[in-house]
Amino acid sequence: MSNSSANSGLSRRSHQSPPPLICLPFAGAGPSFFKDWVPLTSSLDIVAPQLPGREKRFLEEPYRDVSQAITGILEEVLQMIGKRNRVNIFGHSLGAVLAYELAHRLAGIQGVQVEHLVVSGSPGPWTPRQRRATGMDDEGFIGQVREFAGYDHPALNDPDMREMLLPLLRADVEMHENYYPPEGQMLEVPIMSVRGTDDELVSRDEAVQWQTATTMPLQLIEIPGGHMYLTKSPDKLLRRIESLVSTPAVAPEWSPV
């Protein structure tokens, strides 16, 4: 594997590489989550920016505001894009709202075209969370996060690892739960909204709410699994994204599951 993408270490970029798929992580995760995706696809150039508070930037203070986070990683993202002017963006859960904000930011940069935005495991950006974990004590916070995700991160079961992970996870959850975009802030970019069929955190109706975030048609995809369906097997998701980026920008409003 080539290490030509110095910032993410994920991409297999060449002079003929496809438009990058910029991947934004869910709460508590970093770019290494996406490294296993690279060998699963030959038609997607997967890159992932490094947010502070995790992995190589573990000692840095994590962001607690989505807009500030995008400002902080924008230069790295532009380096990843390089001279290529077409990009696609993916984000799951917290990553979905980060991806949405990044799409807005890139859409305002001359010479950069956001072709598709793929949001996963997330209601529309104007839908606040009814159940919150921010401000809870450690046990309550961890229990709420586990209930939200239907997923138990192994590090949370190790006292030492949990102590290191909690500040980052708290910051990410606070960033997500306090996010609310400006009213009327719509993209002129087609959006694919993806959810697990058994997701108890995000309903089908909530996944469809992303239509209000774009002036273009929405594509809804449902993939077997719960809220964290992509942690077990990303293949079905990657095949959907591959199909999406290989077709014209205007997609049909609904896609069969």
N, C-alpha and C positions, 0 to 999 in steps of 0.2 A: 504494500500500500504506500502510495506517495505521501510525503509529509509536506506537500507544497502549500497547504493551508496552515500557516504557522500559528494563527490564533486559536483555531478550534482543534487542529489535529485530526479532523474527521474526513475532510474532503479528499476525493481522488481526482483533483482538477487537472485538466489538460487544456491545450489551446482549443480543443473541440468540445469541451465539456458543456453540458446543458445548463440552463439558468439555475442558479442556486436555490435550494429549498432551505430557507433560514428557519431553524427550529428553536422554539422558546419552551423552557421546561415548566413542569408543574411544581408546586410548592415543595421546597426542600431538595430539589434535584438540580443537577448541573449538566454541562454539555456531554459528559461521559455517558449519560443515559442513552444518547443517540449513536454512540460508536458502534453498537451492534447492528444498527440499521444499514451502515455503509455497505457491508458485503451482501446485503439482501436486495440491492437494487443497482442496476447499471445505468439507469436513465434519470436518476435523481442525484444531484450534487449536494449532499447533505452537509450543512455547516451549522454551527451552534455557537453563539457568542457566550462569553464567560462573565456572568454576573458576580459581583463581590459576595463574600461570605461563604463561598463554597470552592472545593477543589483547589486550583492554583491560586485563587484569591481568598482562601479560607480566613486569613487574618484580617481582611478588610471588613468594614462595617457594611452589613447588607442594607439594601434600599427598603424603604417602607412606603414609597410612593411610586405608582406606575409611571407617571410622566417623567419623574426624575431618573428612574431606571432606564427608560428609553434614551433620554439625553446622555446618560452615562455610557451606554453601549453603542451609540450611533456611529462613532468613529470606527470602532472595530467592525461593525456590520458593513460599513462602506468599504473598508479594506477587504473584507471577504467577497464583496460583490466585484471589486476591481473594475475592469473596463467593461464588464458585462452590464447591459442596461436593463435586462429583464430579470425579475426575481419573483419567487413564490415564497409564501410565509406560512408556517405551521405553528400552532401552539395548543397545548392541552391544559384545561382548567385555568390556573393562574396564567399559564402560557398563552391561553386564548386571548385574554385582555391585553397582555403584553404584545402579542402579535397584532392585535387590532390597532393599538397605539403606534406600533412600529410601521404598520401599513400607512397610517395617516402621515407619519413623519417622512417616510420615503416618497409618498405621493407628492409631497411638496418640494422635492429636490429635482431640479432640472436634469434630464438625462437618465432618470431611473423610472422604470415602469413596473408597478406591481401587477402581475398578471392574475394571480389567484391568492386568496386568503383562505386557509383551512383552519377552522376553529373546532376544537374537540372538547367534549365534556364540559360544556359551558352554556348557561342561558344567555340571552341577549345582554349586551353590555349595560343596558339601563335597568336591569333587574337586580335589585339588592338582595343579598342573602338574608333570609328570614331567621336562620339559625347561625349564631356566631360563636367563634372560639376565642377571639381576641379578648384578653383581659382575664381569662380563667387561670386558676392555679395549674400547676404542671400536670397533675393526674387528670383533672377535668379537661384540660386542653388536649392532651394526647388522646383521651377517650373520644372527644368530639371529632378530632381529625380522623381517627380510625373509623368512626361512624360515617362521617362525610364520604370518605374515599372507599369504604368497603375493602380496605387494603391496609396491611400491617407491615410497615417498613421494618426489616430485621434489626436495624440499628436502634430502634426505639426499645427493644427488649434487652439491650446491653446498657447497664447504668452509665458506664464511662462514655460510650458512643452517644447515648441519649443526651448527656450533659453538653456534649459538643454540638449536637445537631439542633437542640431545642431553640437556641437564640435565632438561628437562621430560619427554622420552620415558623417560629412566632412572627418574625419580620415578614416572611412571605405571606403568611395567612393574613396579617394586618394589612399588607399592601393590597391583597386581593379583596378583602372584606370592605375596605374603605374606598375602593375604586368606583368612580362614577364619572362617565365622560360628559362633555358639554352637550346640551340638548341640540338636536339638529345636525350633529356631526356625522354625516353620512359619507361613505366611501363610494367612489365610482369604480369599484372592483368587485367581480363576482366572488361570492363566499360559498364555500362548502362547509356545512355544519355537520359534525359527526358525533354520534353518541353510542354508547353500549346499549344493547337492547334491554339489559337488566339494570341499567343505571338508576338507582333510587335517589340520587342527588339532583340529576337533571332530567326532566321529563321530555317527551317528544315535543310537546307544545312549547316548552322553554327553549329547546334547541332551534325551533322554527323562528323564535323571536329575532334571530340574527337577520331576518329579512328587513327589519326596520333600520339596520345599520348600513345598508347598501342600496344604491339606486338600481342595481342590476339584479338579475334572477338569483335566487338562493337554491342551492342543491342540498338536500337533506340525505344523509347516509346513516344507516344503523348497522352496527357490527356486533356479532354475538359477544356477550360479556357484560361486566358491570362498569362502574365509573372508571376503573383503572384497567380496562380491557387491553390497552396497548402495552402493559407490562408483561403480559404472558406471550402474546404472539402479535407482532406488528405487521405481519405479512399482508393480511387483508386490507389494513389501512394503507400500506405502501402501494398495493396494487391499485387502490382507488385513486390515490394521489398521482400515480404514474399515468393513469388513464385521463385524469383531469388535465394535467399539464401538457398532454400530447394532443388535446383537442382545442378548437377555437375558444377564445375567452368567454363567449356567451354560452353558458351551459343551460340545459333544460332545467325547469324549475324543480322537478322532482326526479329522483333516480330510484330505481327498484333496489330493494335491500338484497 
